[in-house]
Amino acid sequence: MSSISEGSTMPSASRAEDYVVRKLANFHPDIWGDYFLNYTCDDVAIRACADEVEILKEEVRNLLNEAQTRPSEQLLLIDAIQRLSISFHFEAEIEEAMKQMYDHEIILSILHNNNLHDVALCFRLLRQQGYDVSSGKFISVVAISIIASLLNR
């Protein structure tokens, strides 16, 4: 018993006179056909790829563990893993490596290596992991190493 008529409750787009008739485009047939639509992958291939991924992840974990004695190599490896966007597979290992570097003053050996690339990489990676690293410490060591290299020439 509504006093509103049925025609006024319908949205304006649903009325027949508001529809726009559009022409269909006659595109030429696709050169690929249904090649990609008919792709079916069997479970054996999927399992083989998954097994290979697990093997490769284990190899990278081993590389990270082997590089613990060589801090500059470990930094380069962590940087490469992050740049390849696969670091989510190795979050625990990367966090542990950075924690060891930060806690055990391995940073100092990197700083006194006189390699500006390693110093900058160490600084960036520690900051990315959320460690409070003073830029003053890094700047002073870099300045000392630059002065030392200039004096040795």
Residue frames as a rotation matrix with the C-alpha (Angstrom) as fourth column:
MET 1
0.552 0.834 0.000 0.00
0.834 -0.552 0.000 0.00
0.000 0.000 -1.000 0.00
SER 2
-0.407 -0.777 -0.480 2.61
0.640 -0.618 0.456 2.37
-0.651 -0.122 0.749 -0.95
SER 3
0.628 0.655 -0.419 1.63
0.216 -0.665 -0.715 5.62
-0.748 0.359 -0.559 -2.53
ILE 4
-0.189 -0.763 -0.618 4.76
-0.631 -0.388 0.672 5.63
-0.752 0.517 -0.408 -4.70
SER 5
0.791 0.503 -0.347 4.18
-0.572 0.412 -0.709 4.33
-0.214 0.760 0.614 -8.17
GLU 6
0.671 -0.506 0.541 6.17
0.360 0.861 0.359 1.39
-0.648 -0.046 0.760 -9.43
GLY 7
0.671 -0.386 0.633 7.71
0.638 -0.135 -0.758 3.30
0.378 0.913 0.155 -12.33
SER 8
0.688 -0.408 0.600 9.35
-0.411 -0.901 -0.140 5.94
0.598 -0.151 -0.787 -10.15
THR 9
0.750 -0.423 0.508 11.20
-0.411 0.304 0.860 3.44
-0.518 -0.854 0.054 -7.92
MET 10
0.714 -0.509 0.481 13.20
0.677 0.676 -0.290 2.01
-0.178 0.533 0.828 -10.81
PRO 11
-0.056 -0.799 -0.599 16.61
0.261 -0.591 0.763 3.58
-0.964 -0.114 0.241 -11.34
SER 12
0.504 0.314 -0.805 16.87
-0.538 -0.615 -0.577 5.68
-0.676 0.724 -0.141 -14.45
ALA 13
-0.471 -0.778 -0.415 19.52
-0.835 0.244 0.492 3.40
-0.282 0.579 -0.765 -16.02
SER 14
-0.767 0.189 0.613 17.13
0.145 0.982 -0.121 0.46
-0.625 -0.004 -0.781 -16.02
ARG 15
0.324 0.894 -0.309 14.55
-0.190 -0.258 -0.947 2.14
-0.927 0.365 0.086 -18.21
ALA 16
0.314 -0.140 0.939 14.54
0.771 0.615 -0.166 0.96
-0.554 0.776 0.301 -21.80
GLU 17
0.897 0.088 0.434 14.86
0.371 -0.683 -0.629 4.45
0.241 0.725 -0.645 -23.28
ASP 18
0.769 -0.637 0.049 18.08
-0.554 -0.627 0.548 5.19
-0.318 -0.448 -0.835 -21.31
TYR 19
0.402 -0.643 0.651 20.09
0.367 0.765 0.529 2.32
-0.839 0.026 0.544 -22.80
VAL 20
0.250 -0.438 -0.863 22.73
-0.816 -0.575 0.055 3.27
-0.521 0.691 -0.502 -25.32
VAL 21
0.910 0.036 0.414 23.11
0.179 0.865 -0.468 0.91
-0.375 0.500 0.780 -28.21
ARG 22
0.198 -0.927 -0.317 26.78
-0.693 -0.361 0.624 0.42
-0.693 0.096 -0.714 -28.98
LYS 23
0.723 -0.024 -0.690 28.25
-0.603 0.465 -0.648 -1.15
0.336 0.885 0.322 -32.05
LEU 24
0.782 -0.493 0.381 30.42
0.139 0.734 0.665 -4.22
-0.607 -0.468 0.642 -31.65
ALA 25
0.206 -0.804 -0.558 34.00
-0.887 -0.395 0.242 -3.98
-0.414 0.445 -0.794 -32.82
ASN 26
0.997 0.070 0.018 35.03
-0.052 0.870 -0.490 -6.53
-0.050 0.488 0.871 -35.38
PHE 27
0.288 -0.955 0.074 38.61
-0.786 -0.191 0.588 -7.22
-0.547 -0.228 -0.805 -34.33
HIS 28
0.228 -0.316 -0.921 40.79
-0.737 0.562 -0.375 -9.44
0.636 0.765 -0.105 -36.48
PRO 29
0.919 0.139 -0.369 41.45
0.078 0.853 0.516 -12.91
0.386 -0.503 0.773 -35.06
ASP 30
0.645 -0.697 0.312 44.26
-0.633 -0.260 0.729 -13.23
-0.427 -0.668 -0.609 -32.55
ILE 31
0.234 -0.633 -0.738 47.50
-0.789 0.320 -0.524 -14.63
0.568 0.705 -0.425 -33.98
TRP 32
-0.723 -0.546 0.423 47.96
-0.689 0.530 -0.494 -16.83
0.046 -0.649 -0.760 -30.90
GLY 33
-0.227 0.728 -0.648 44.57
-0.211 0.613 0.762 -18.46
0.951 0.309 0.014 -31.17
ASP 34
0.776 0.562 0.288 43.60
-0.436 0.147 0.888 -20.47
0.456 -0.814 0.359 -28.11
TYR 35
0.077 -0.845 -0.529 47.18
0.104 0.534 -0.839 -21.48
0.992 0.009 0.129 -27.32
PHE 36
-0.813 -0.458 0.360 47.30
-0.252 -0.280 -0.926 -19.86
0.525 -0.844 0.113 -23.88
LEU 37
-0.025 0.890 0.456 43.72
-0.980 -0.113 0.165 -20.67
0.198 -0.443 0.875 -23.00
ASN 38
0.765 0.368 -0.529 44.26
-0.369 0.923 0.108 -24.40
0.528 0.113 0.842 -23.36
TYR 39
-0.300 -0.954 -0.005 47.32
-0.496 0.160 -0.853 -24.59
0.815 -0.254 -0.521 -21.10
THR 40
0.871 0.465 0.158 47.00
-0.384 0.443 0.810 -27.36
0.307 -0.766 0.564 -18.56
CYS 41
-0.202 -0.971 0.128 49.83
-0.798 0.087 -0.597 -28.28
0.568 -0.223 -0.792 -16.27
ASP 42
0.432 0.346 -0.833 50.02
0.071 0.908 0.414 -31.74
0.899 -0.238 0.367 -14.82
ASP 43
0.959 0.047 0.280 50.65
-0.271 -0.145 0.952 -32.37
0.085 -0.988 -0.127 -11.14
VAL 44
0.620 -0.784 0.024 53.96
0.765 0.611 0.202 -34.10
-0.173 -0.107 0.979 -11.82
ALA 45
-0.013 -0.624 0.781 55.45
0.670 -0.585 -0.457 -30.96
0.742 0.518 0.426 -13.40
ILE 46
0.541 0.275 0.795 54.16
-0.321 -0.806 0.497 -28.79
0.777 -0.525 -0.348 -10.57
ARG 47
0.983 -0.179 0.049 55.65
0.030 0.416 0.909 -31.11
-0.183 -0.892 0.414 -7.95
ALA 48
0.354 -0.902 0.248 58.97
0.928 0.306 -0.213 -31.26
0.116 0.306 0.945 -9.84
CYS 49
0.047 -0.289 0.956 59.15
0.233 -0.928 -0.292 -27.44
0.971 0.236 0.024 -9.90
ALA 50
0.785 0.298 0.543 58.25
-0.427 -0.374 0.823 -27.24
0.448 -0.878 -0.167 -6.21
ASP 51
0.843 -0.531 -0.084 60.96
0.483 0.680 0.551 -29.79
-0.236 -0.505 0.830 -5.36
GLU 52
0.086 -0.836 0.542 63.51
0.861 -0.212 -0.463 -27.85
0.502 0.506 0.701 -7.40
VAL 53
0.342 0.110 0.933 62.54
-0.178 -0.968 0.179 -24.63
0.923 -0.228 -0.311 -5.60
GLU 54
0.980 0.047 0.193 63.07
-0.198 0.167 0.966 -26.31
0.013 -0.985 0.173 -2.23
ILE 55
0.525 -0.848 0.070 66.50
0.846 0.529 0.060 -27.60
-0.088 0.028 0.996 -3.32
LEU 56
-0.029 -0.528 0.848 67.53
0.568 -0.707 -0.421 -24.13
0.823 0.469 0.321 -4.50
LYS 57
0.653 0.307 0.693 66.28
-0.355 -0.684 0.638 -22.53
0.670 -0.662 -0.337 -1.28
GLU 58
0.936 -0.347 -0.057 68.40
0.247 0.534 0.809 -24.98
-0.250 -0.771 0.585 0.69
GLU 59
0.196 -0.895 0.400 71.44
0.937 0.050 -0.346 -24.10
0.290 0.443 0.848 -1.44
VAL 60
0.131 -0.096 0.987 70.95
0.048 -0.994 -0.103 -20.41
0.990 0.061 -0.126 -0.70
ARG 61
0.931 0.204 0.302 70.60
-0.291 -0.083 0.953 -21.17
0.220 -0.975 -0.018 3.02
ASN 62
0.663 -0.747 -0.040 73.89
0.715 0.617 0.328 -23.08
-0.221 -0.246 0.944 2.85
LEU 63
0.014 -0.648 0.762 75.55
0.695 -0.542 -0.473 -20.14
0.719 0.536 0.443 1.08
LEU 64
0.504 0.240 0.830 74.33
-0.320 -0.840 0.438 -17.81
0.803 -0.486 -0.346 3.83
ASN 65
0.988 -0.127 0.091 75.69
-0.035 0.390 0.920 -20.13
-0.153 -0.912 0.381 6.53
GLU 66
0.425 -0.882 0.204 79.04
0.905 0.412 -0.102 -20.58
0.005 0.228 0.974 4.77
ALA 67
0.068 -0.380 0.922 79.47
0.459 -0.809 -0.368 -16.83
0.886 0.448 0.119 4.36
GLN 68
0.926 0.345 -0.151 79.29
0.279 -0.357 0.892 -16.17
0.254 -0.868 -0.427 8.12
THR 69
0.362 -0.868 -0.339 83.07
0.736 0.043 0.676 -16.08
-0.573 -0.494 0.654 8.37
ARG 70
-0.724 -0.553 0.413 83.34
0.688 -0.537 0.487 -13.56
-0.048 0.637 0.769 5.51
PRO 71
-0.200 0.730 -0.653 81.19
0.493 -0.501 -0.711 -10.53
-0.847 -0.464 -0.260 6.40
SER 72
-0.468 0.024 -0.884 81.62
-0.572 -0.771 0.281 -8.64
-0.674 0.637 0.374 3.14
GLU 73
-0.942 0.143 -0.303 80.60
-0.155 0.614 0.774 -11.70
0.297 0.776 -0.557 1.12
GLN 74
-0.586 0.760 -0.282 77.63
0.787 0.450 -0.422 -12.22
-0.193 -0.469 -0.862 3.41
LEU 75
-0.266 0.457 -0.849 76.52
0.008 -0.879 -0.477 -8.62
-0.964 -0.134 0.230 2.91
LEU 76
-0.705 -0.050 -0.707 76.74
-0.680 -0.236 0.695 -9.00
-0.202 0.971 0.132 -0.87
LEU 77
-0.903 0.380 -0.202 74.73
0.289 0.882 0.372 -12.22
0.319 0.277 -0.906 -0.72
ILE 78
-0.377 0.790 -0.484 72.02
0.699 -0.100 -0.708 -10.68
-0.607 -0.605 -0.514 1.47
ASP 79
-0.360 0.192 -0.913 71.85
-0.401 -0.915 -0.034 -7.69
-0.842 0.354 0.407 -0.87
ALA 80
-0.877 0.001 -0.480 71.52
-0.456 0.308 0.835 -9.96
0.148 0.951 -0.270 -3.91
ILE 81
-0.747 0.640 -0.180 68.76
0.663 0.738 -0.127 -11.98
0.051 -0.214 -0.975 -2.23
GLN 82
-0.206 0.684 -0.700 66.84
0.411 -0.589 -0.696 -8.81
-0.888 -0.431 -0.160 -1.43
ARG 83
-0.492 -0.028 -0.870 67.30
-0.623 -0.687 0.374 -7.38
-0.608 0.726 0.321 -4.91
LEU 84
-0.932 0.162 -0.324 65.97
-0.136 0.671 0.729 -10.60
0.336 0.723 -0.604 -6.42
SER 85
-0.228 0.889 0.397 62.87
-0.929 -0.321 0.185 -10.22
0.293 -0.327 0.899 -4.21
ILE 86
0.224 0.274 -0.935 63.24
-0.025 0.961 0.275 -13.69
0.974 -0.038 0.222 -2.72
SER 87
-0.706 -0.604 0.370 64.19
-0.332 -0.179 -0.926 -12.50
0.626 -0.776 -0.074 0.75
PHE 88
0.126 0.824 0.553 60.80
-0.970 -0.015 0.244 -13.55
0.209 -0.567 0.797 2.14
HIS 89
0.699 0.061 -0.712 62.03
-0.098 0.995 -0.010 -17.14
0.708 0.077 0.702 1.90
PHE 90
-0.006 -0.866 -0.500 65.07
0.697 0.355 -0.623 -16.34
0.717 -0.353 0.602 4.06
GLU 91
0.482 0.267 0.835 63.78
-0.227 -0.882 0.413 -13.80
0.846 -0.389 -0.365 6.58
ALA 92
0.996 -0.083 0.032 64.99
-0.007 0.287 0.958 -15.76
-0.089 -0.954 0.285 9.62
GLU 93
0.401 -0.906 0.139 68.46
0.911 0.410 0.043 -16.37
-0.096 0.109 0.989 8.18
ILE 94
-0.016 -0.374 0.927 68.90
0.494 -0.809 -0.318 -12.75
0.869 0.453 0.198 7.11
GLU 95
0.716 0.344 0.608 67.69
-0.317 -0.616 0.721 -11.47
0.622 -0.709 -0.332 10.46
GLU 96
0.906 -0.411 -0.103 70.07
0.331 0.534 0.778 -13.80
-0.264 -0.739 0.620 12.29
ALA 97
0.138 -0.899 0.416 73.03
0.963 0.023 -0.268 -12.78
0.232 0.438 0.869 10.12
MET 98
0.078 -0.068 0.995 72.35
0.142 -0.987 -0.078 -9.06
0.987 0.148 -0.067 10.59
LYS 99
0.923 0.277 0.266 71.85
-0.226 -0.167 0.960 -9.55
0.310 -0.946 -0.091 14.33
GLN 100
0.646 -0.753 -0.126 75.21
0.722 0.549 0.421 -11.32
-0.248 -0.363 0.898 14.60
MET 101
-0.072 -0.676 0.733 76.89
0.774 -0.501 -0.387 -8.54
0.629 0.540 0.559 12.64
TYR 102
0.322 0.289 0.901 75.35
-0.179 -0.917 0.358 -5.91
0.930 -0.276 -0.244 14.86
ASP 103
0.973 0.168 0.158 75.89
-0.186 0.163 0.969 -7.70
0.137 -0.972 0.190 18.19
HIS 104
0.682 -0.731 0.037 79.37
0.627 0.610 0.485 -9.10
-0.377 -0.307 0.874 17.66
GLU 105
0.485 -0.483 -0.729 80.94
-0.272 -0.876 0.400 -5.90
-0.831 0.004 -0.556 16.35
ILE 106
0.005 -0.419 0.908 81.60
0.808 0.536 0.243 -7.48
-0.589 0.732 0.341 12.99
ILE 107
0.892 0.377 0.247 80.67
0.451 -0.745 -0.491 -4.08
-0.001 0.550 -0.835 11.67
LEU 108
0.675 -0.676 -0.296 83.99
-0.374 -0.659 0.653 -2.74
-0.636 -0.330 -0.697 12.91
SER 109
-0.220 -0.772 0.596 85.95
0.288 0.533 0.796 -5.22
-0.932 0.346 0.105 10.79
ILE 110
0.268 0.395 0.879 83.91
0.957 -0.004 -0.290 -4.14
-0.112 0.919 -0.379 7.77
LEU 111
0.979 0.154 -0.132 84.48
0.153 -0.988 -0.018 -0.49
-0.133 -0.003 -0.991 8.60
HIS 112
0.396 -0.907 -0.144 88.23
-0.462 -0.333 0.822 -0.90
-0.794 -0.259 -0.550 8.90
ASN 113
0.278 -0.217 0.936 88.43
0.650 0.760 -0.017 -2.79
-0.707 0.613 0.353 5.61
ASN 114
-0.453 -0.393 -0.800 88.80
-0.160 -0.847 0.506 0.53
-0.877 0.357 0.321 3.75
ASN 115
-0.858 0.289 0.424 86.18
0.504 0.319 0.802 -0.58
0.097 0.902 -0.420 1.24
LEU 116
-0.852 0.512 -0.114 83.61
-0.462 -0.836 -0.298 2.16
-0.248 -0.201 0.948 0.79
HIS 117
-0.348 0.746 -0.568 81.17
-0.577 0.308 0.757 -0.15
0.739 0.591 0.323 -0.99
ASP 118
-0.368 0.162 -0.916 81.11
0.531 0.845 -0.064 -2.63
0.763 -0.510 -0.397 1.90
VAL 119
-0.920 0.006 -0.391 80.69
0.337 -0.495 -0.801 0.17
-0.199 -0.869 0.454 4.43
ALA 120
-0.688 0.697 -0.203 77.76
-0.726 -0.663 0.184 1.71
-0.007 0.274 0.962 2.54
LEU 121
-0.249 0.583 -0.774 76.17
-0.296 0.715 0.634 -1.70
0.922 0.387 -0.006 1.99
CYS 122
-0.615 -0.041 -0.787 76.50
0.658 0.523 -0.542 -2.61
0.434 -0.851 -0.295 5.66
PHE 123
-0.942 0.251 -0.222 75.01
-0.073 -0.800 -0.596 0.72
-0.327 -0.545 0.772 6.70
ARG 124
-0.494 0.791 -0.361 72.05
-0.812 -0.270 0.518 0.37
0.312 0.549 0.776 4.31
LEU 125
-0.253 0.398 -0.882 71.28
0.010 0.912 0.409 -3.25
0.967 0.095 -0.235 5.18
LEU 126
-0.766 -0.040 -0.641 71.44
0.626 0.176 -0.760 -2.63
0.143 -0.984 -0.109 8.93
ARG 127
-0.848 0.490 -0.199 69.16
-0.403 -0.842 -0.358 0.38
-0.343 -0.223 0.912 8.57
GLN 128
-0.386 0.717 -0.580 66.76
-0.669 0.216 0.712 -1.63
0.636 0.662 0.396 6.39
GLN 129
-0.330 0.209 -0.921 66.56
0.416 0.908 0.057 -4.33
0.847 -0.364 -0.386 9.05
GLY 130
0.651 0.714 0.260 65.66
0.145 -0.452 0.880 -1.70
0.745 -0.535 -0.398 11.64
TYR 131
0.219 -0.651 -0.727 68.92
0.974 0.185 0.128 -1.48
0.052 -0.736 0.675 13.56
ASP 132
0.987 0.076 -0.142 69.82
0.102 -0.976 0.192 1.86
-0.124 -0.204 -0.971 15.09
VAL 133
0.185 -0.956 0.226 73.11
0.973 0.210 0.092 2.57
-0.136 0.203 0.970 13.38
SER 134
0.500 -0.075 -0.863 74.70
0.180 -0.965 0.189 5.95
-0.847 -0.250 -0.469 13.82
SER 135
0.871 -0.190 0.453 75.71
0.444 -0.092 -0.891 7.56
0.211 0.978 0.004 10.58
GLY 136
0.755 -0.616 0.224 78.38
-0.652 -0.740 0.162 9.49
0.066 -0.268 -0.961 12.47
LYS 137
0.336 -0.617 0.711 80.25
-0.257 0.667 0.700 6.26
-0.906 -0.418 0.065 13.22
PHE 138
0.490 -0.086 0.867 80.21
0.735 0.576 -0.358 5.32
-0.468 0.813 0.346 9.55
ILE 139
0.939 -0.108 0.327 81.12
0.124 -0.779 -0.615 8.79
0.321 0.618 -0.718 8.32
SER 140
0.624 -0.750 0.221 84.12
-0.705 -0.418 0.572 9.06
-0.336 -0.513 -0.790 10.64
VAL 141
0.181 -0.555 0.812 85.47
0.116 0.832 0.543 5.66
-0.977 -0.004 0.215 9.58
VAL 142
0.644 0.100 0.758 84.91
0.750 0.110 -0.652 6.47
-0.148 0.989 -0.004 5.91
ALA 143
0.939 -0.311 0.146 86.66
-0.273 -0.933 -0.235 9.82
0.210 0.181 -0.961 6.32
ILE 144
0.379 -0.833 0.402 89.60
-0.576 0.127 0.808 8.15
-0.724 -0.538 -0.432 8.05
SER 145
0.221 -0.286 0.932 89.85
0.512 0.848 0.139 5.51
-0.830 0.446 0.334 5.33
ILE 146
0.859 0.097 0.502 89.72
0.494 -0.414 -0.765 8.14
0.134 0.905 -0.404 2.58
ILE 147
0.782 -0.611 0.121 92.43
-0.623 -0.758 0.195 10.18
-0.028 -0.228 -0.973 4.26
ALA 148
0.236 -0.707 0.667 94.55
-0.270 0.611 0.744 7.05
-0.933 -0.356 -0.047 4.76
SER 149
0.448 -0.038 0.893 94.18
0.740 0.576 -0.347 6.07
-0.501 0.817 0.286 1.12
LEU 150
0.953 -0.110 0.283 95.16
0.084 -0.799 -0.596 9.57
0.292 0.591 -0.752 0.01
LEU 151
0.587 -0.770 0.249 98.22
-0.730 -0.371 0.574 9.53
-0.350 -0.519 -0.780 2.24
ASN 152
0.255 -0.471 0.845 99.31
0.089 0.881 0.464 6.13
-0.963 -0.044 0.267 0.90
ARG 153
0.918 0.159 0.364 99.41
0.364 0.030 -0.931 7.36
-0.159 0.987 -0.030 -2.70
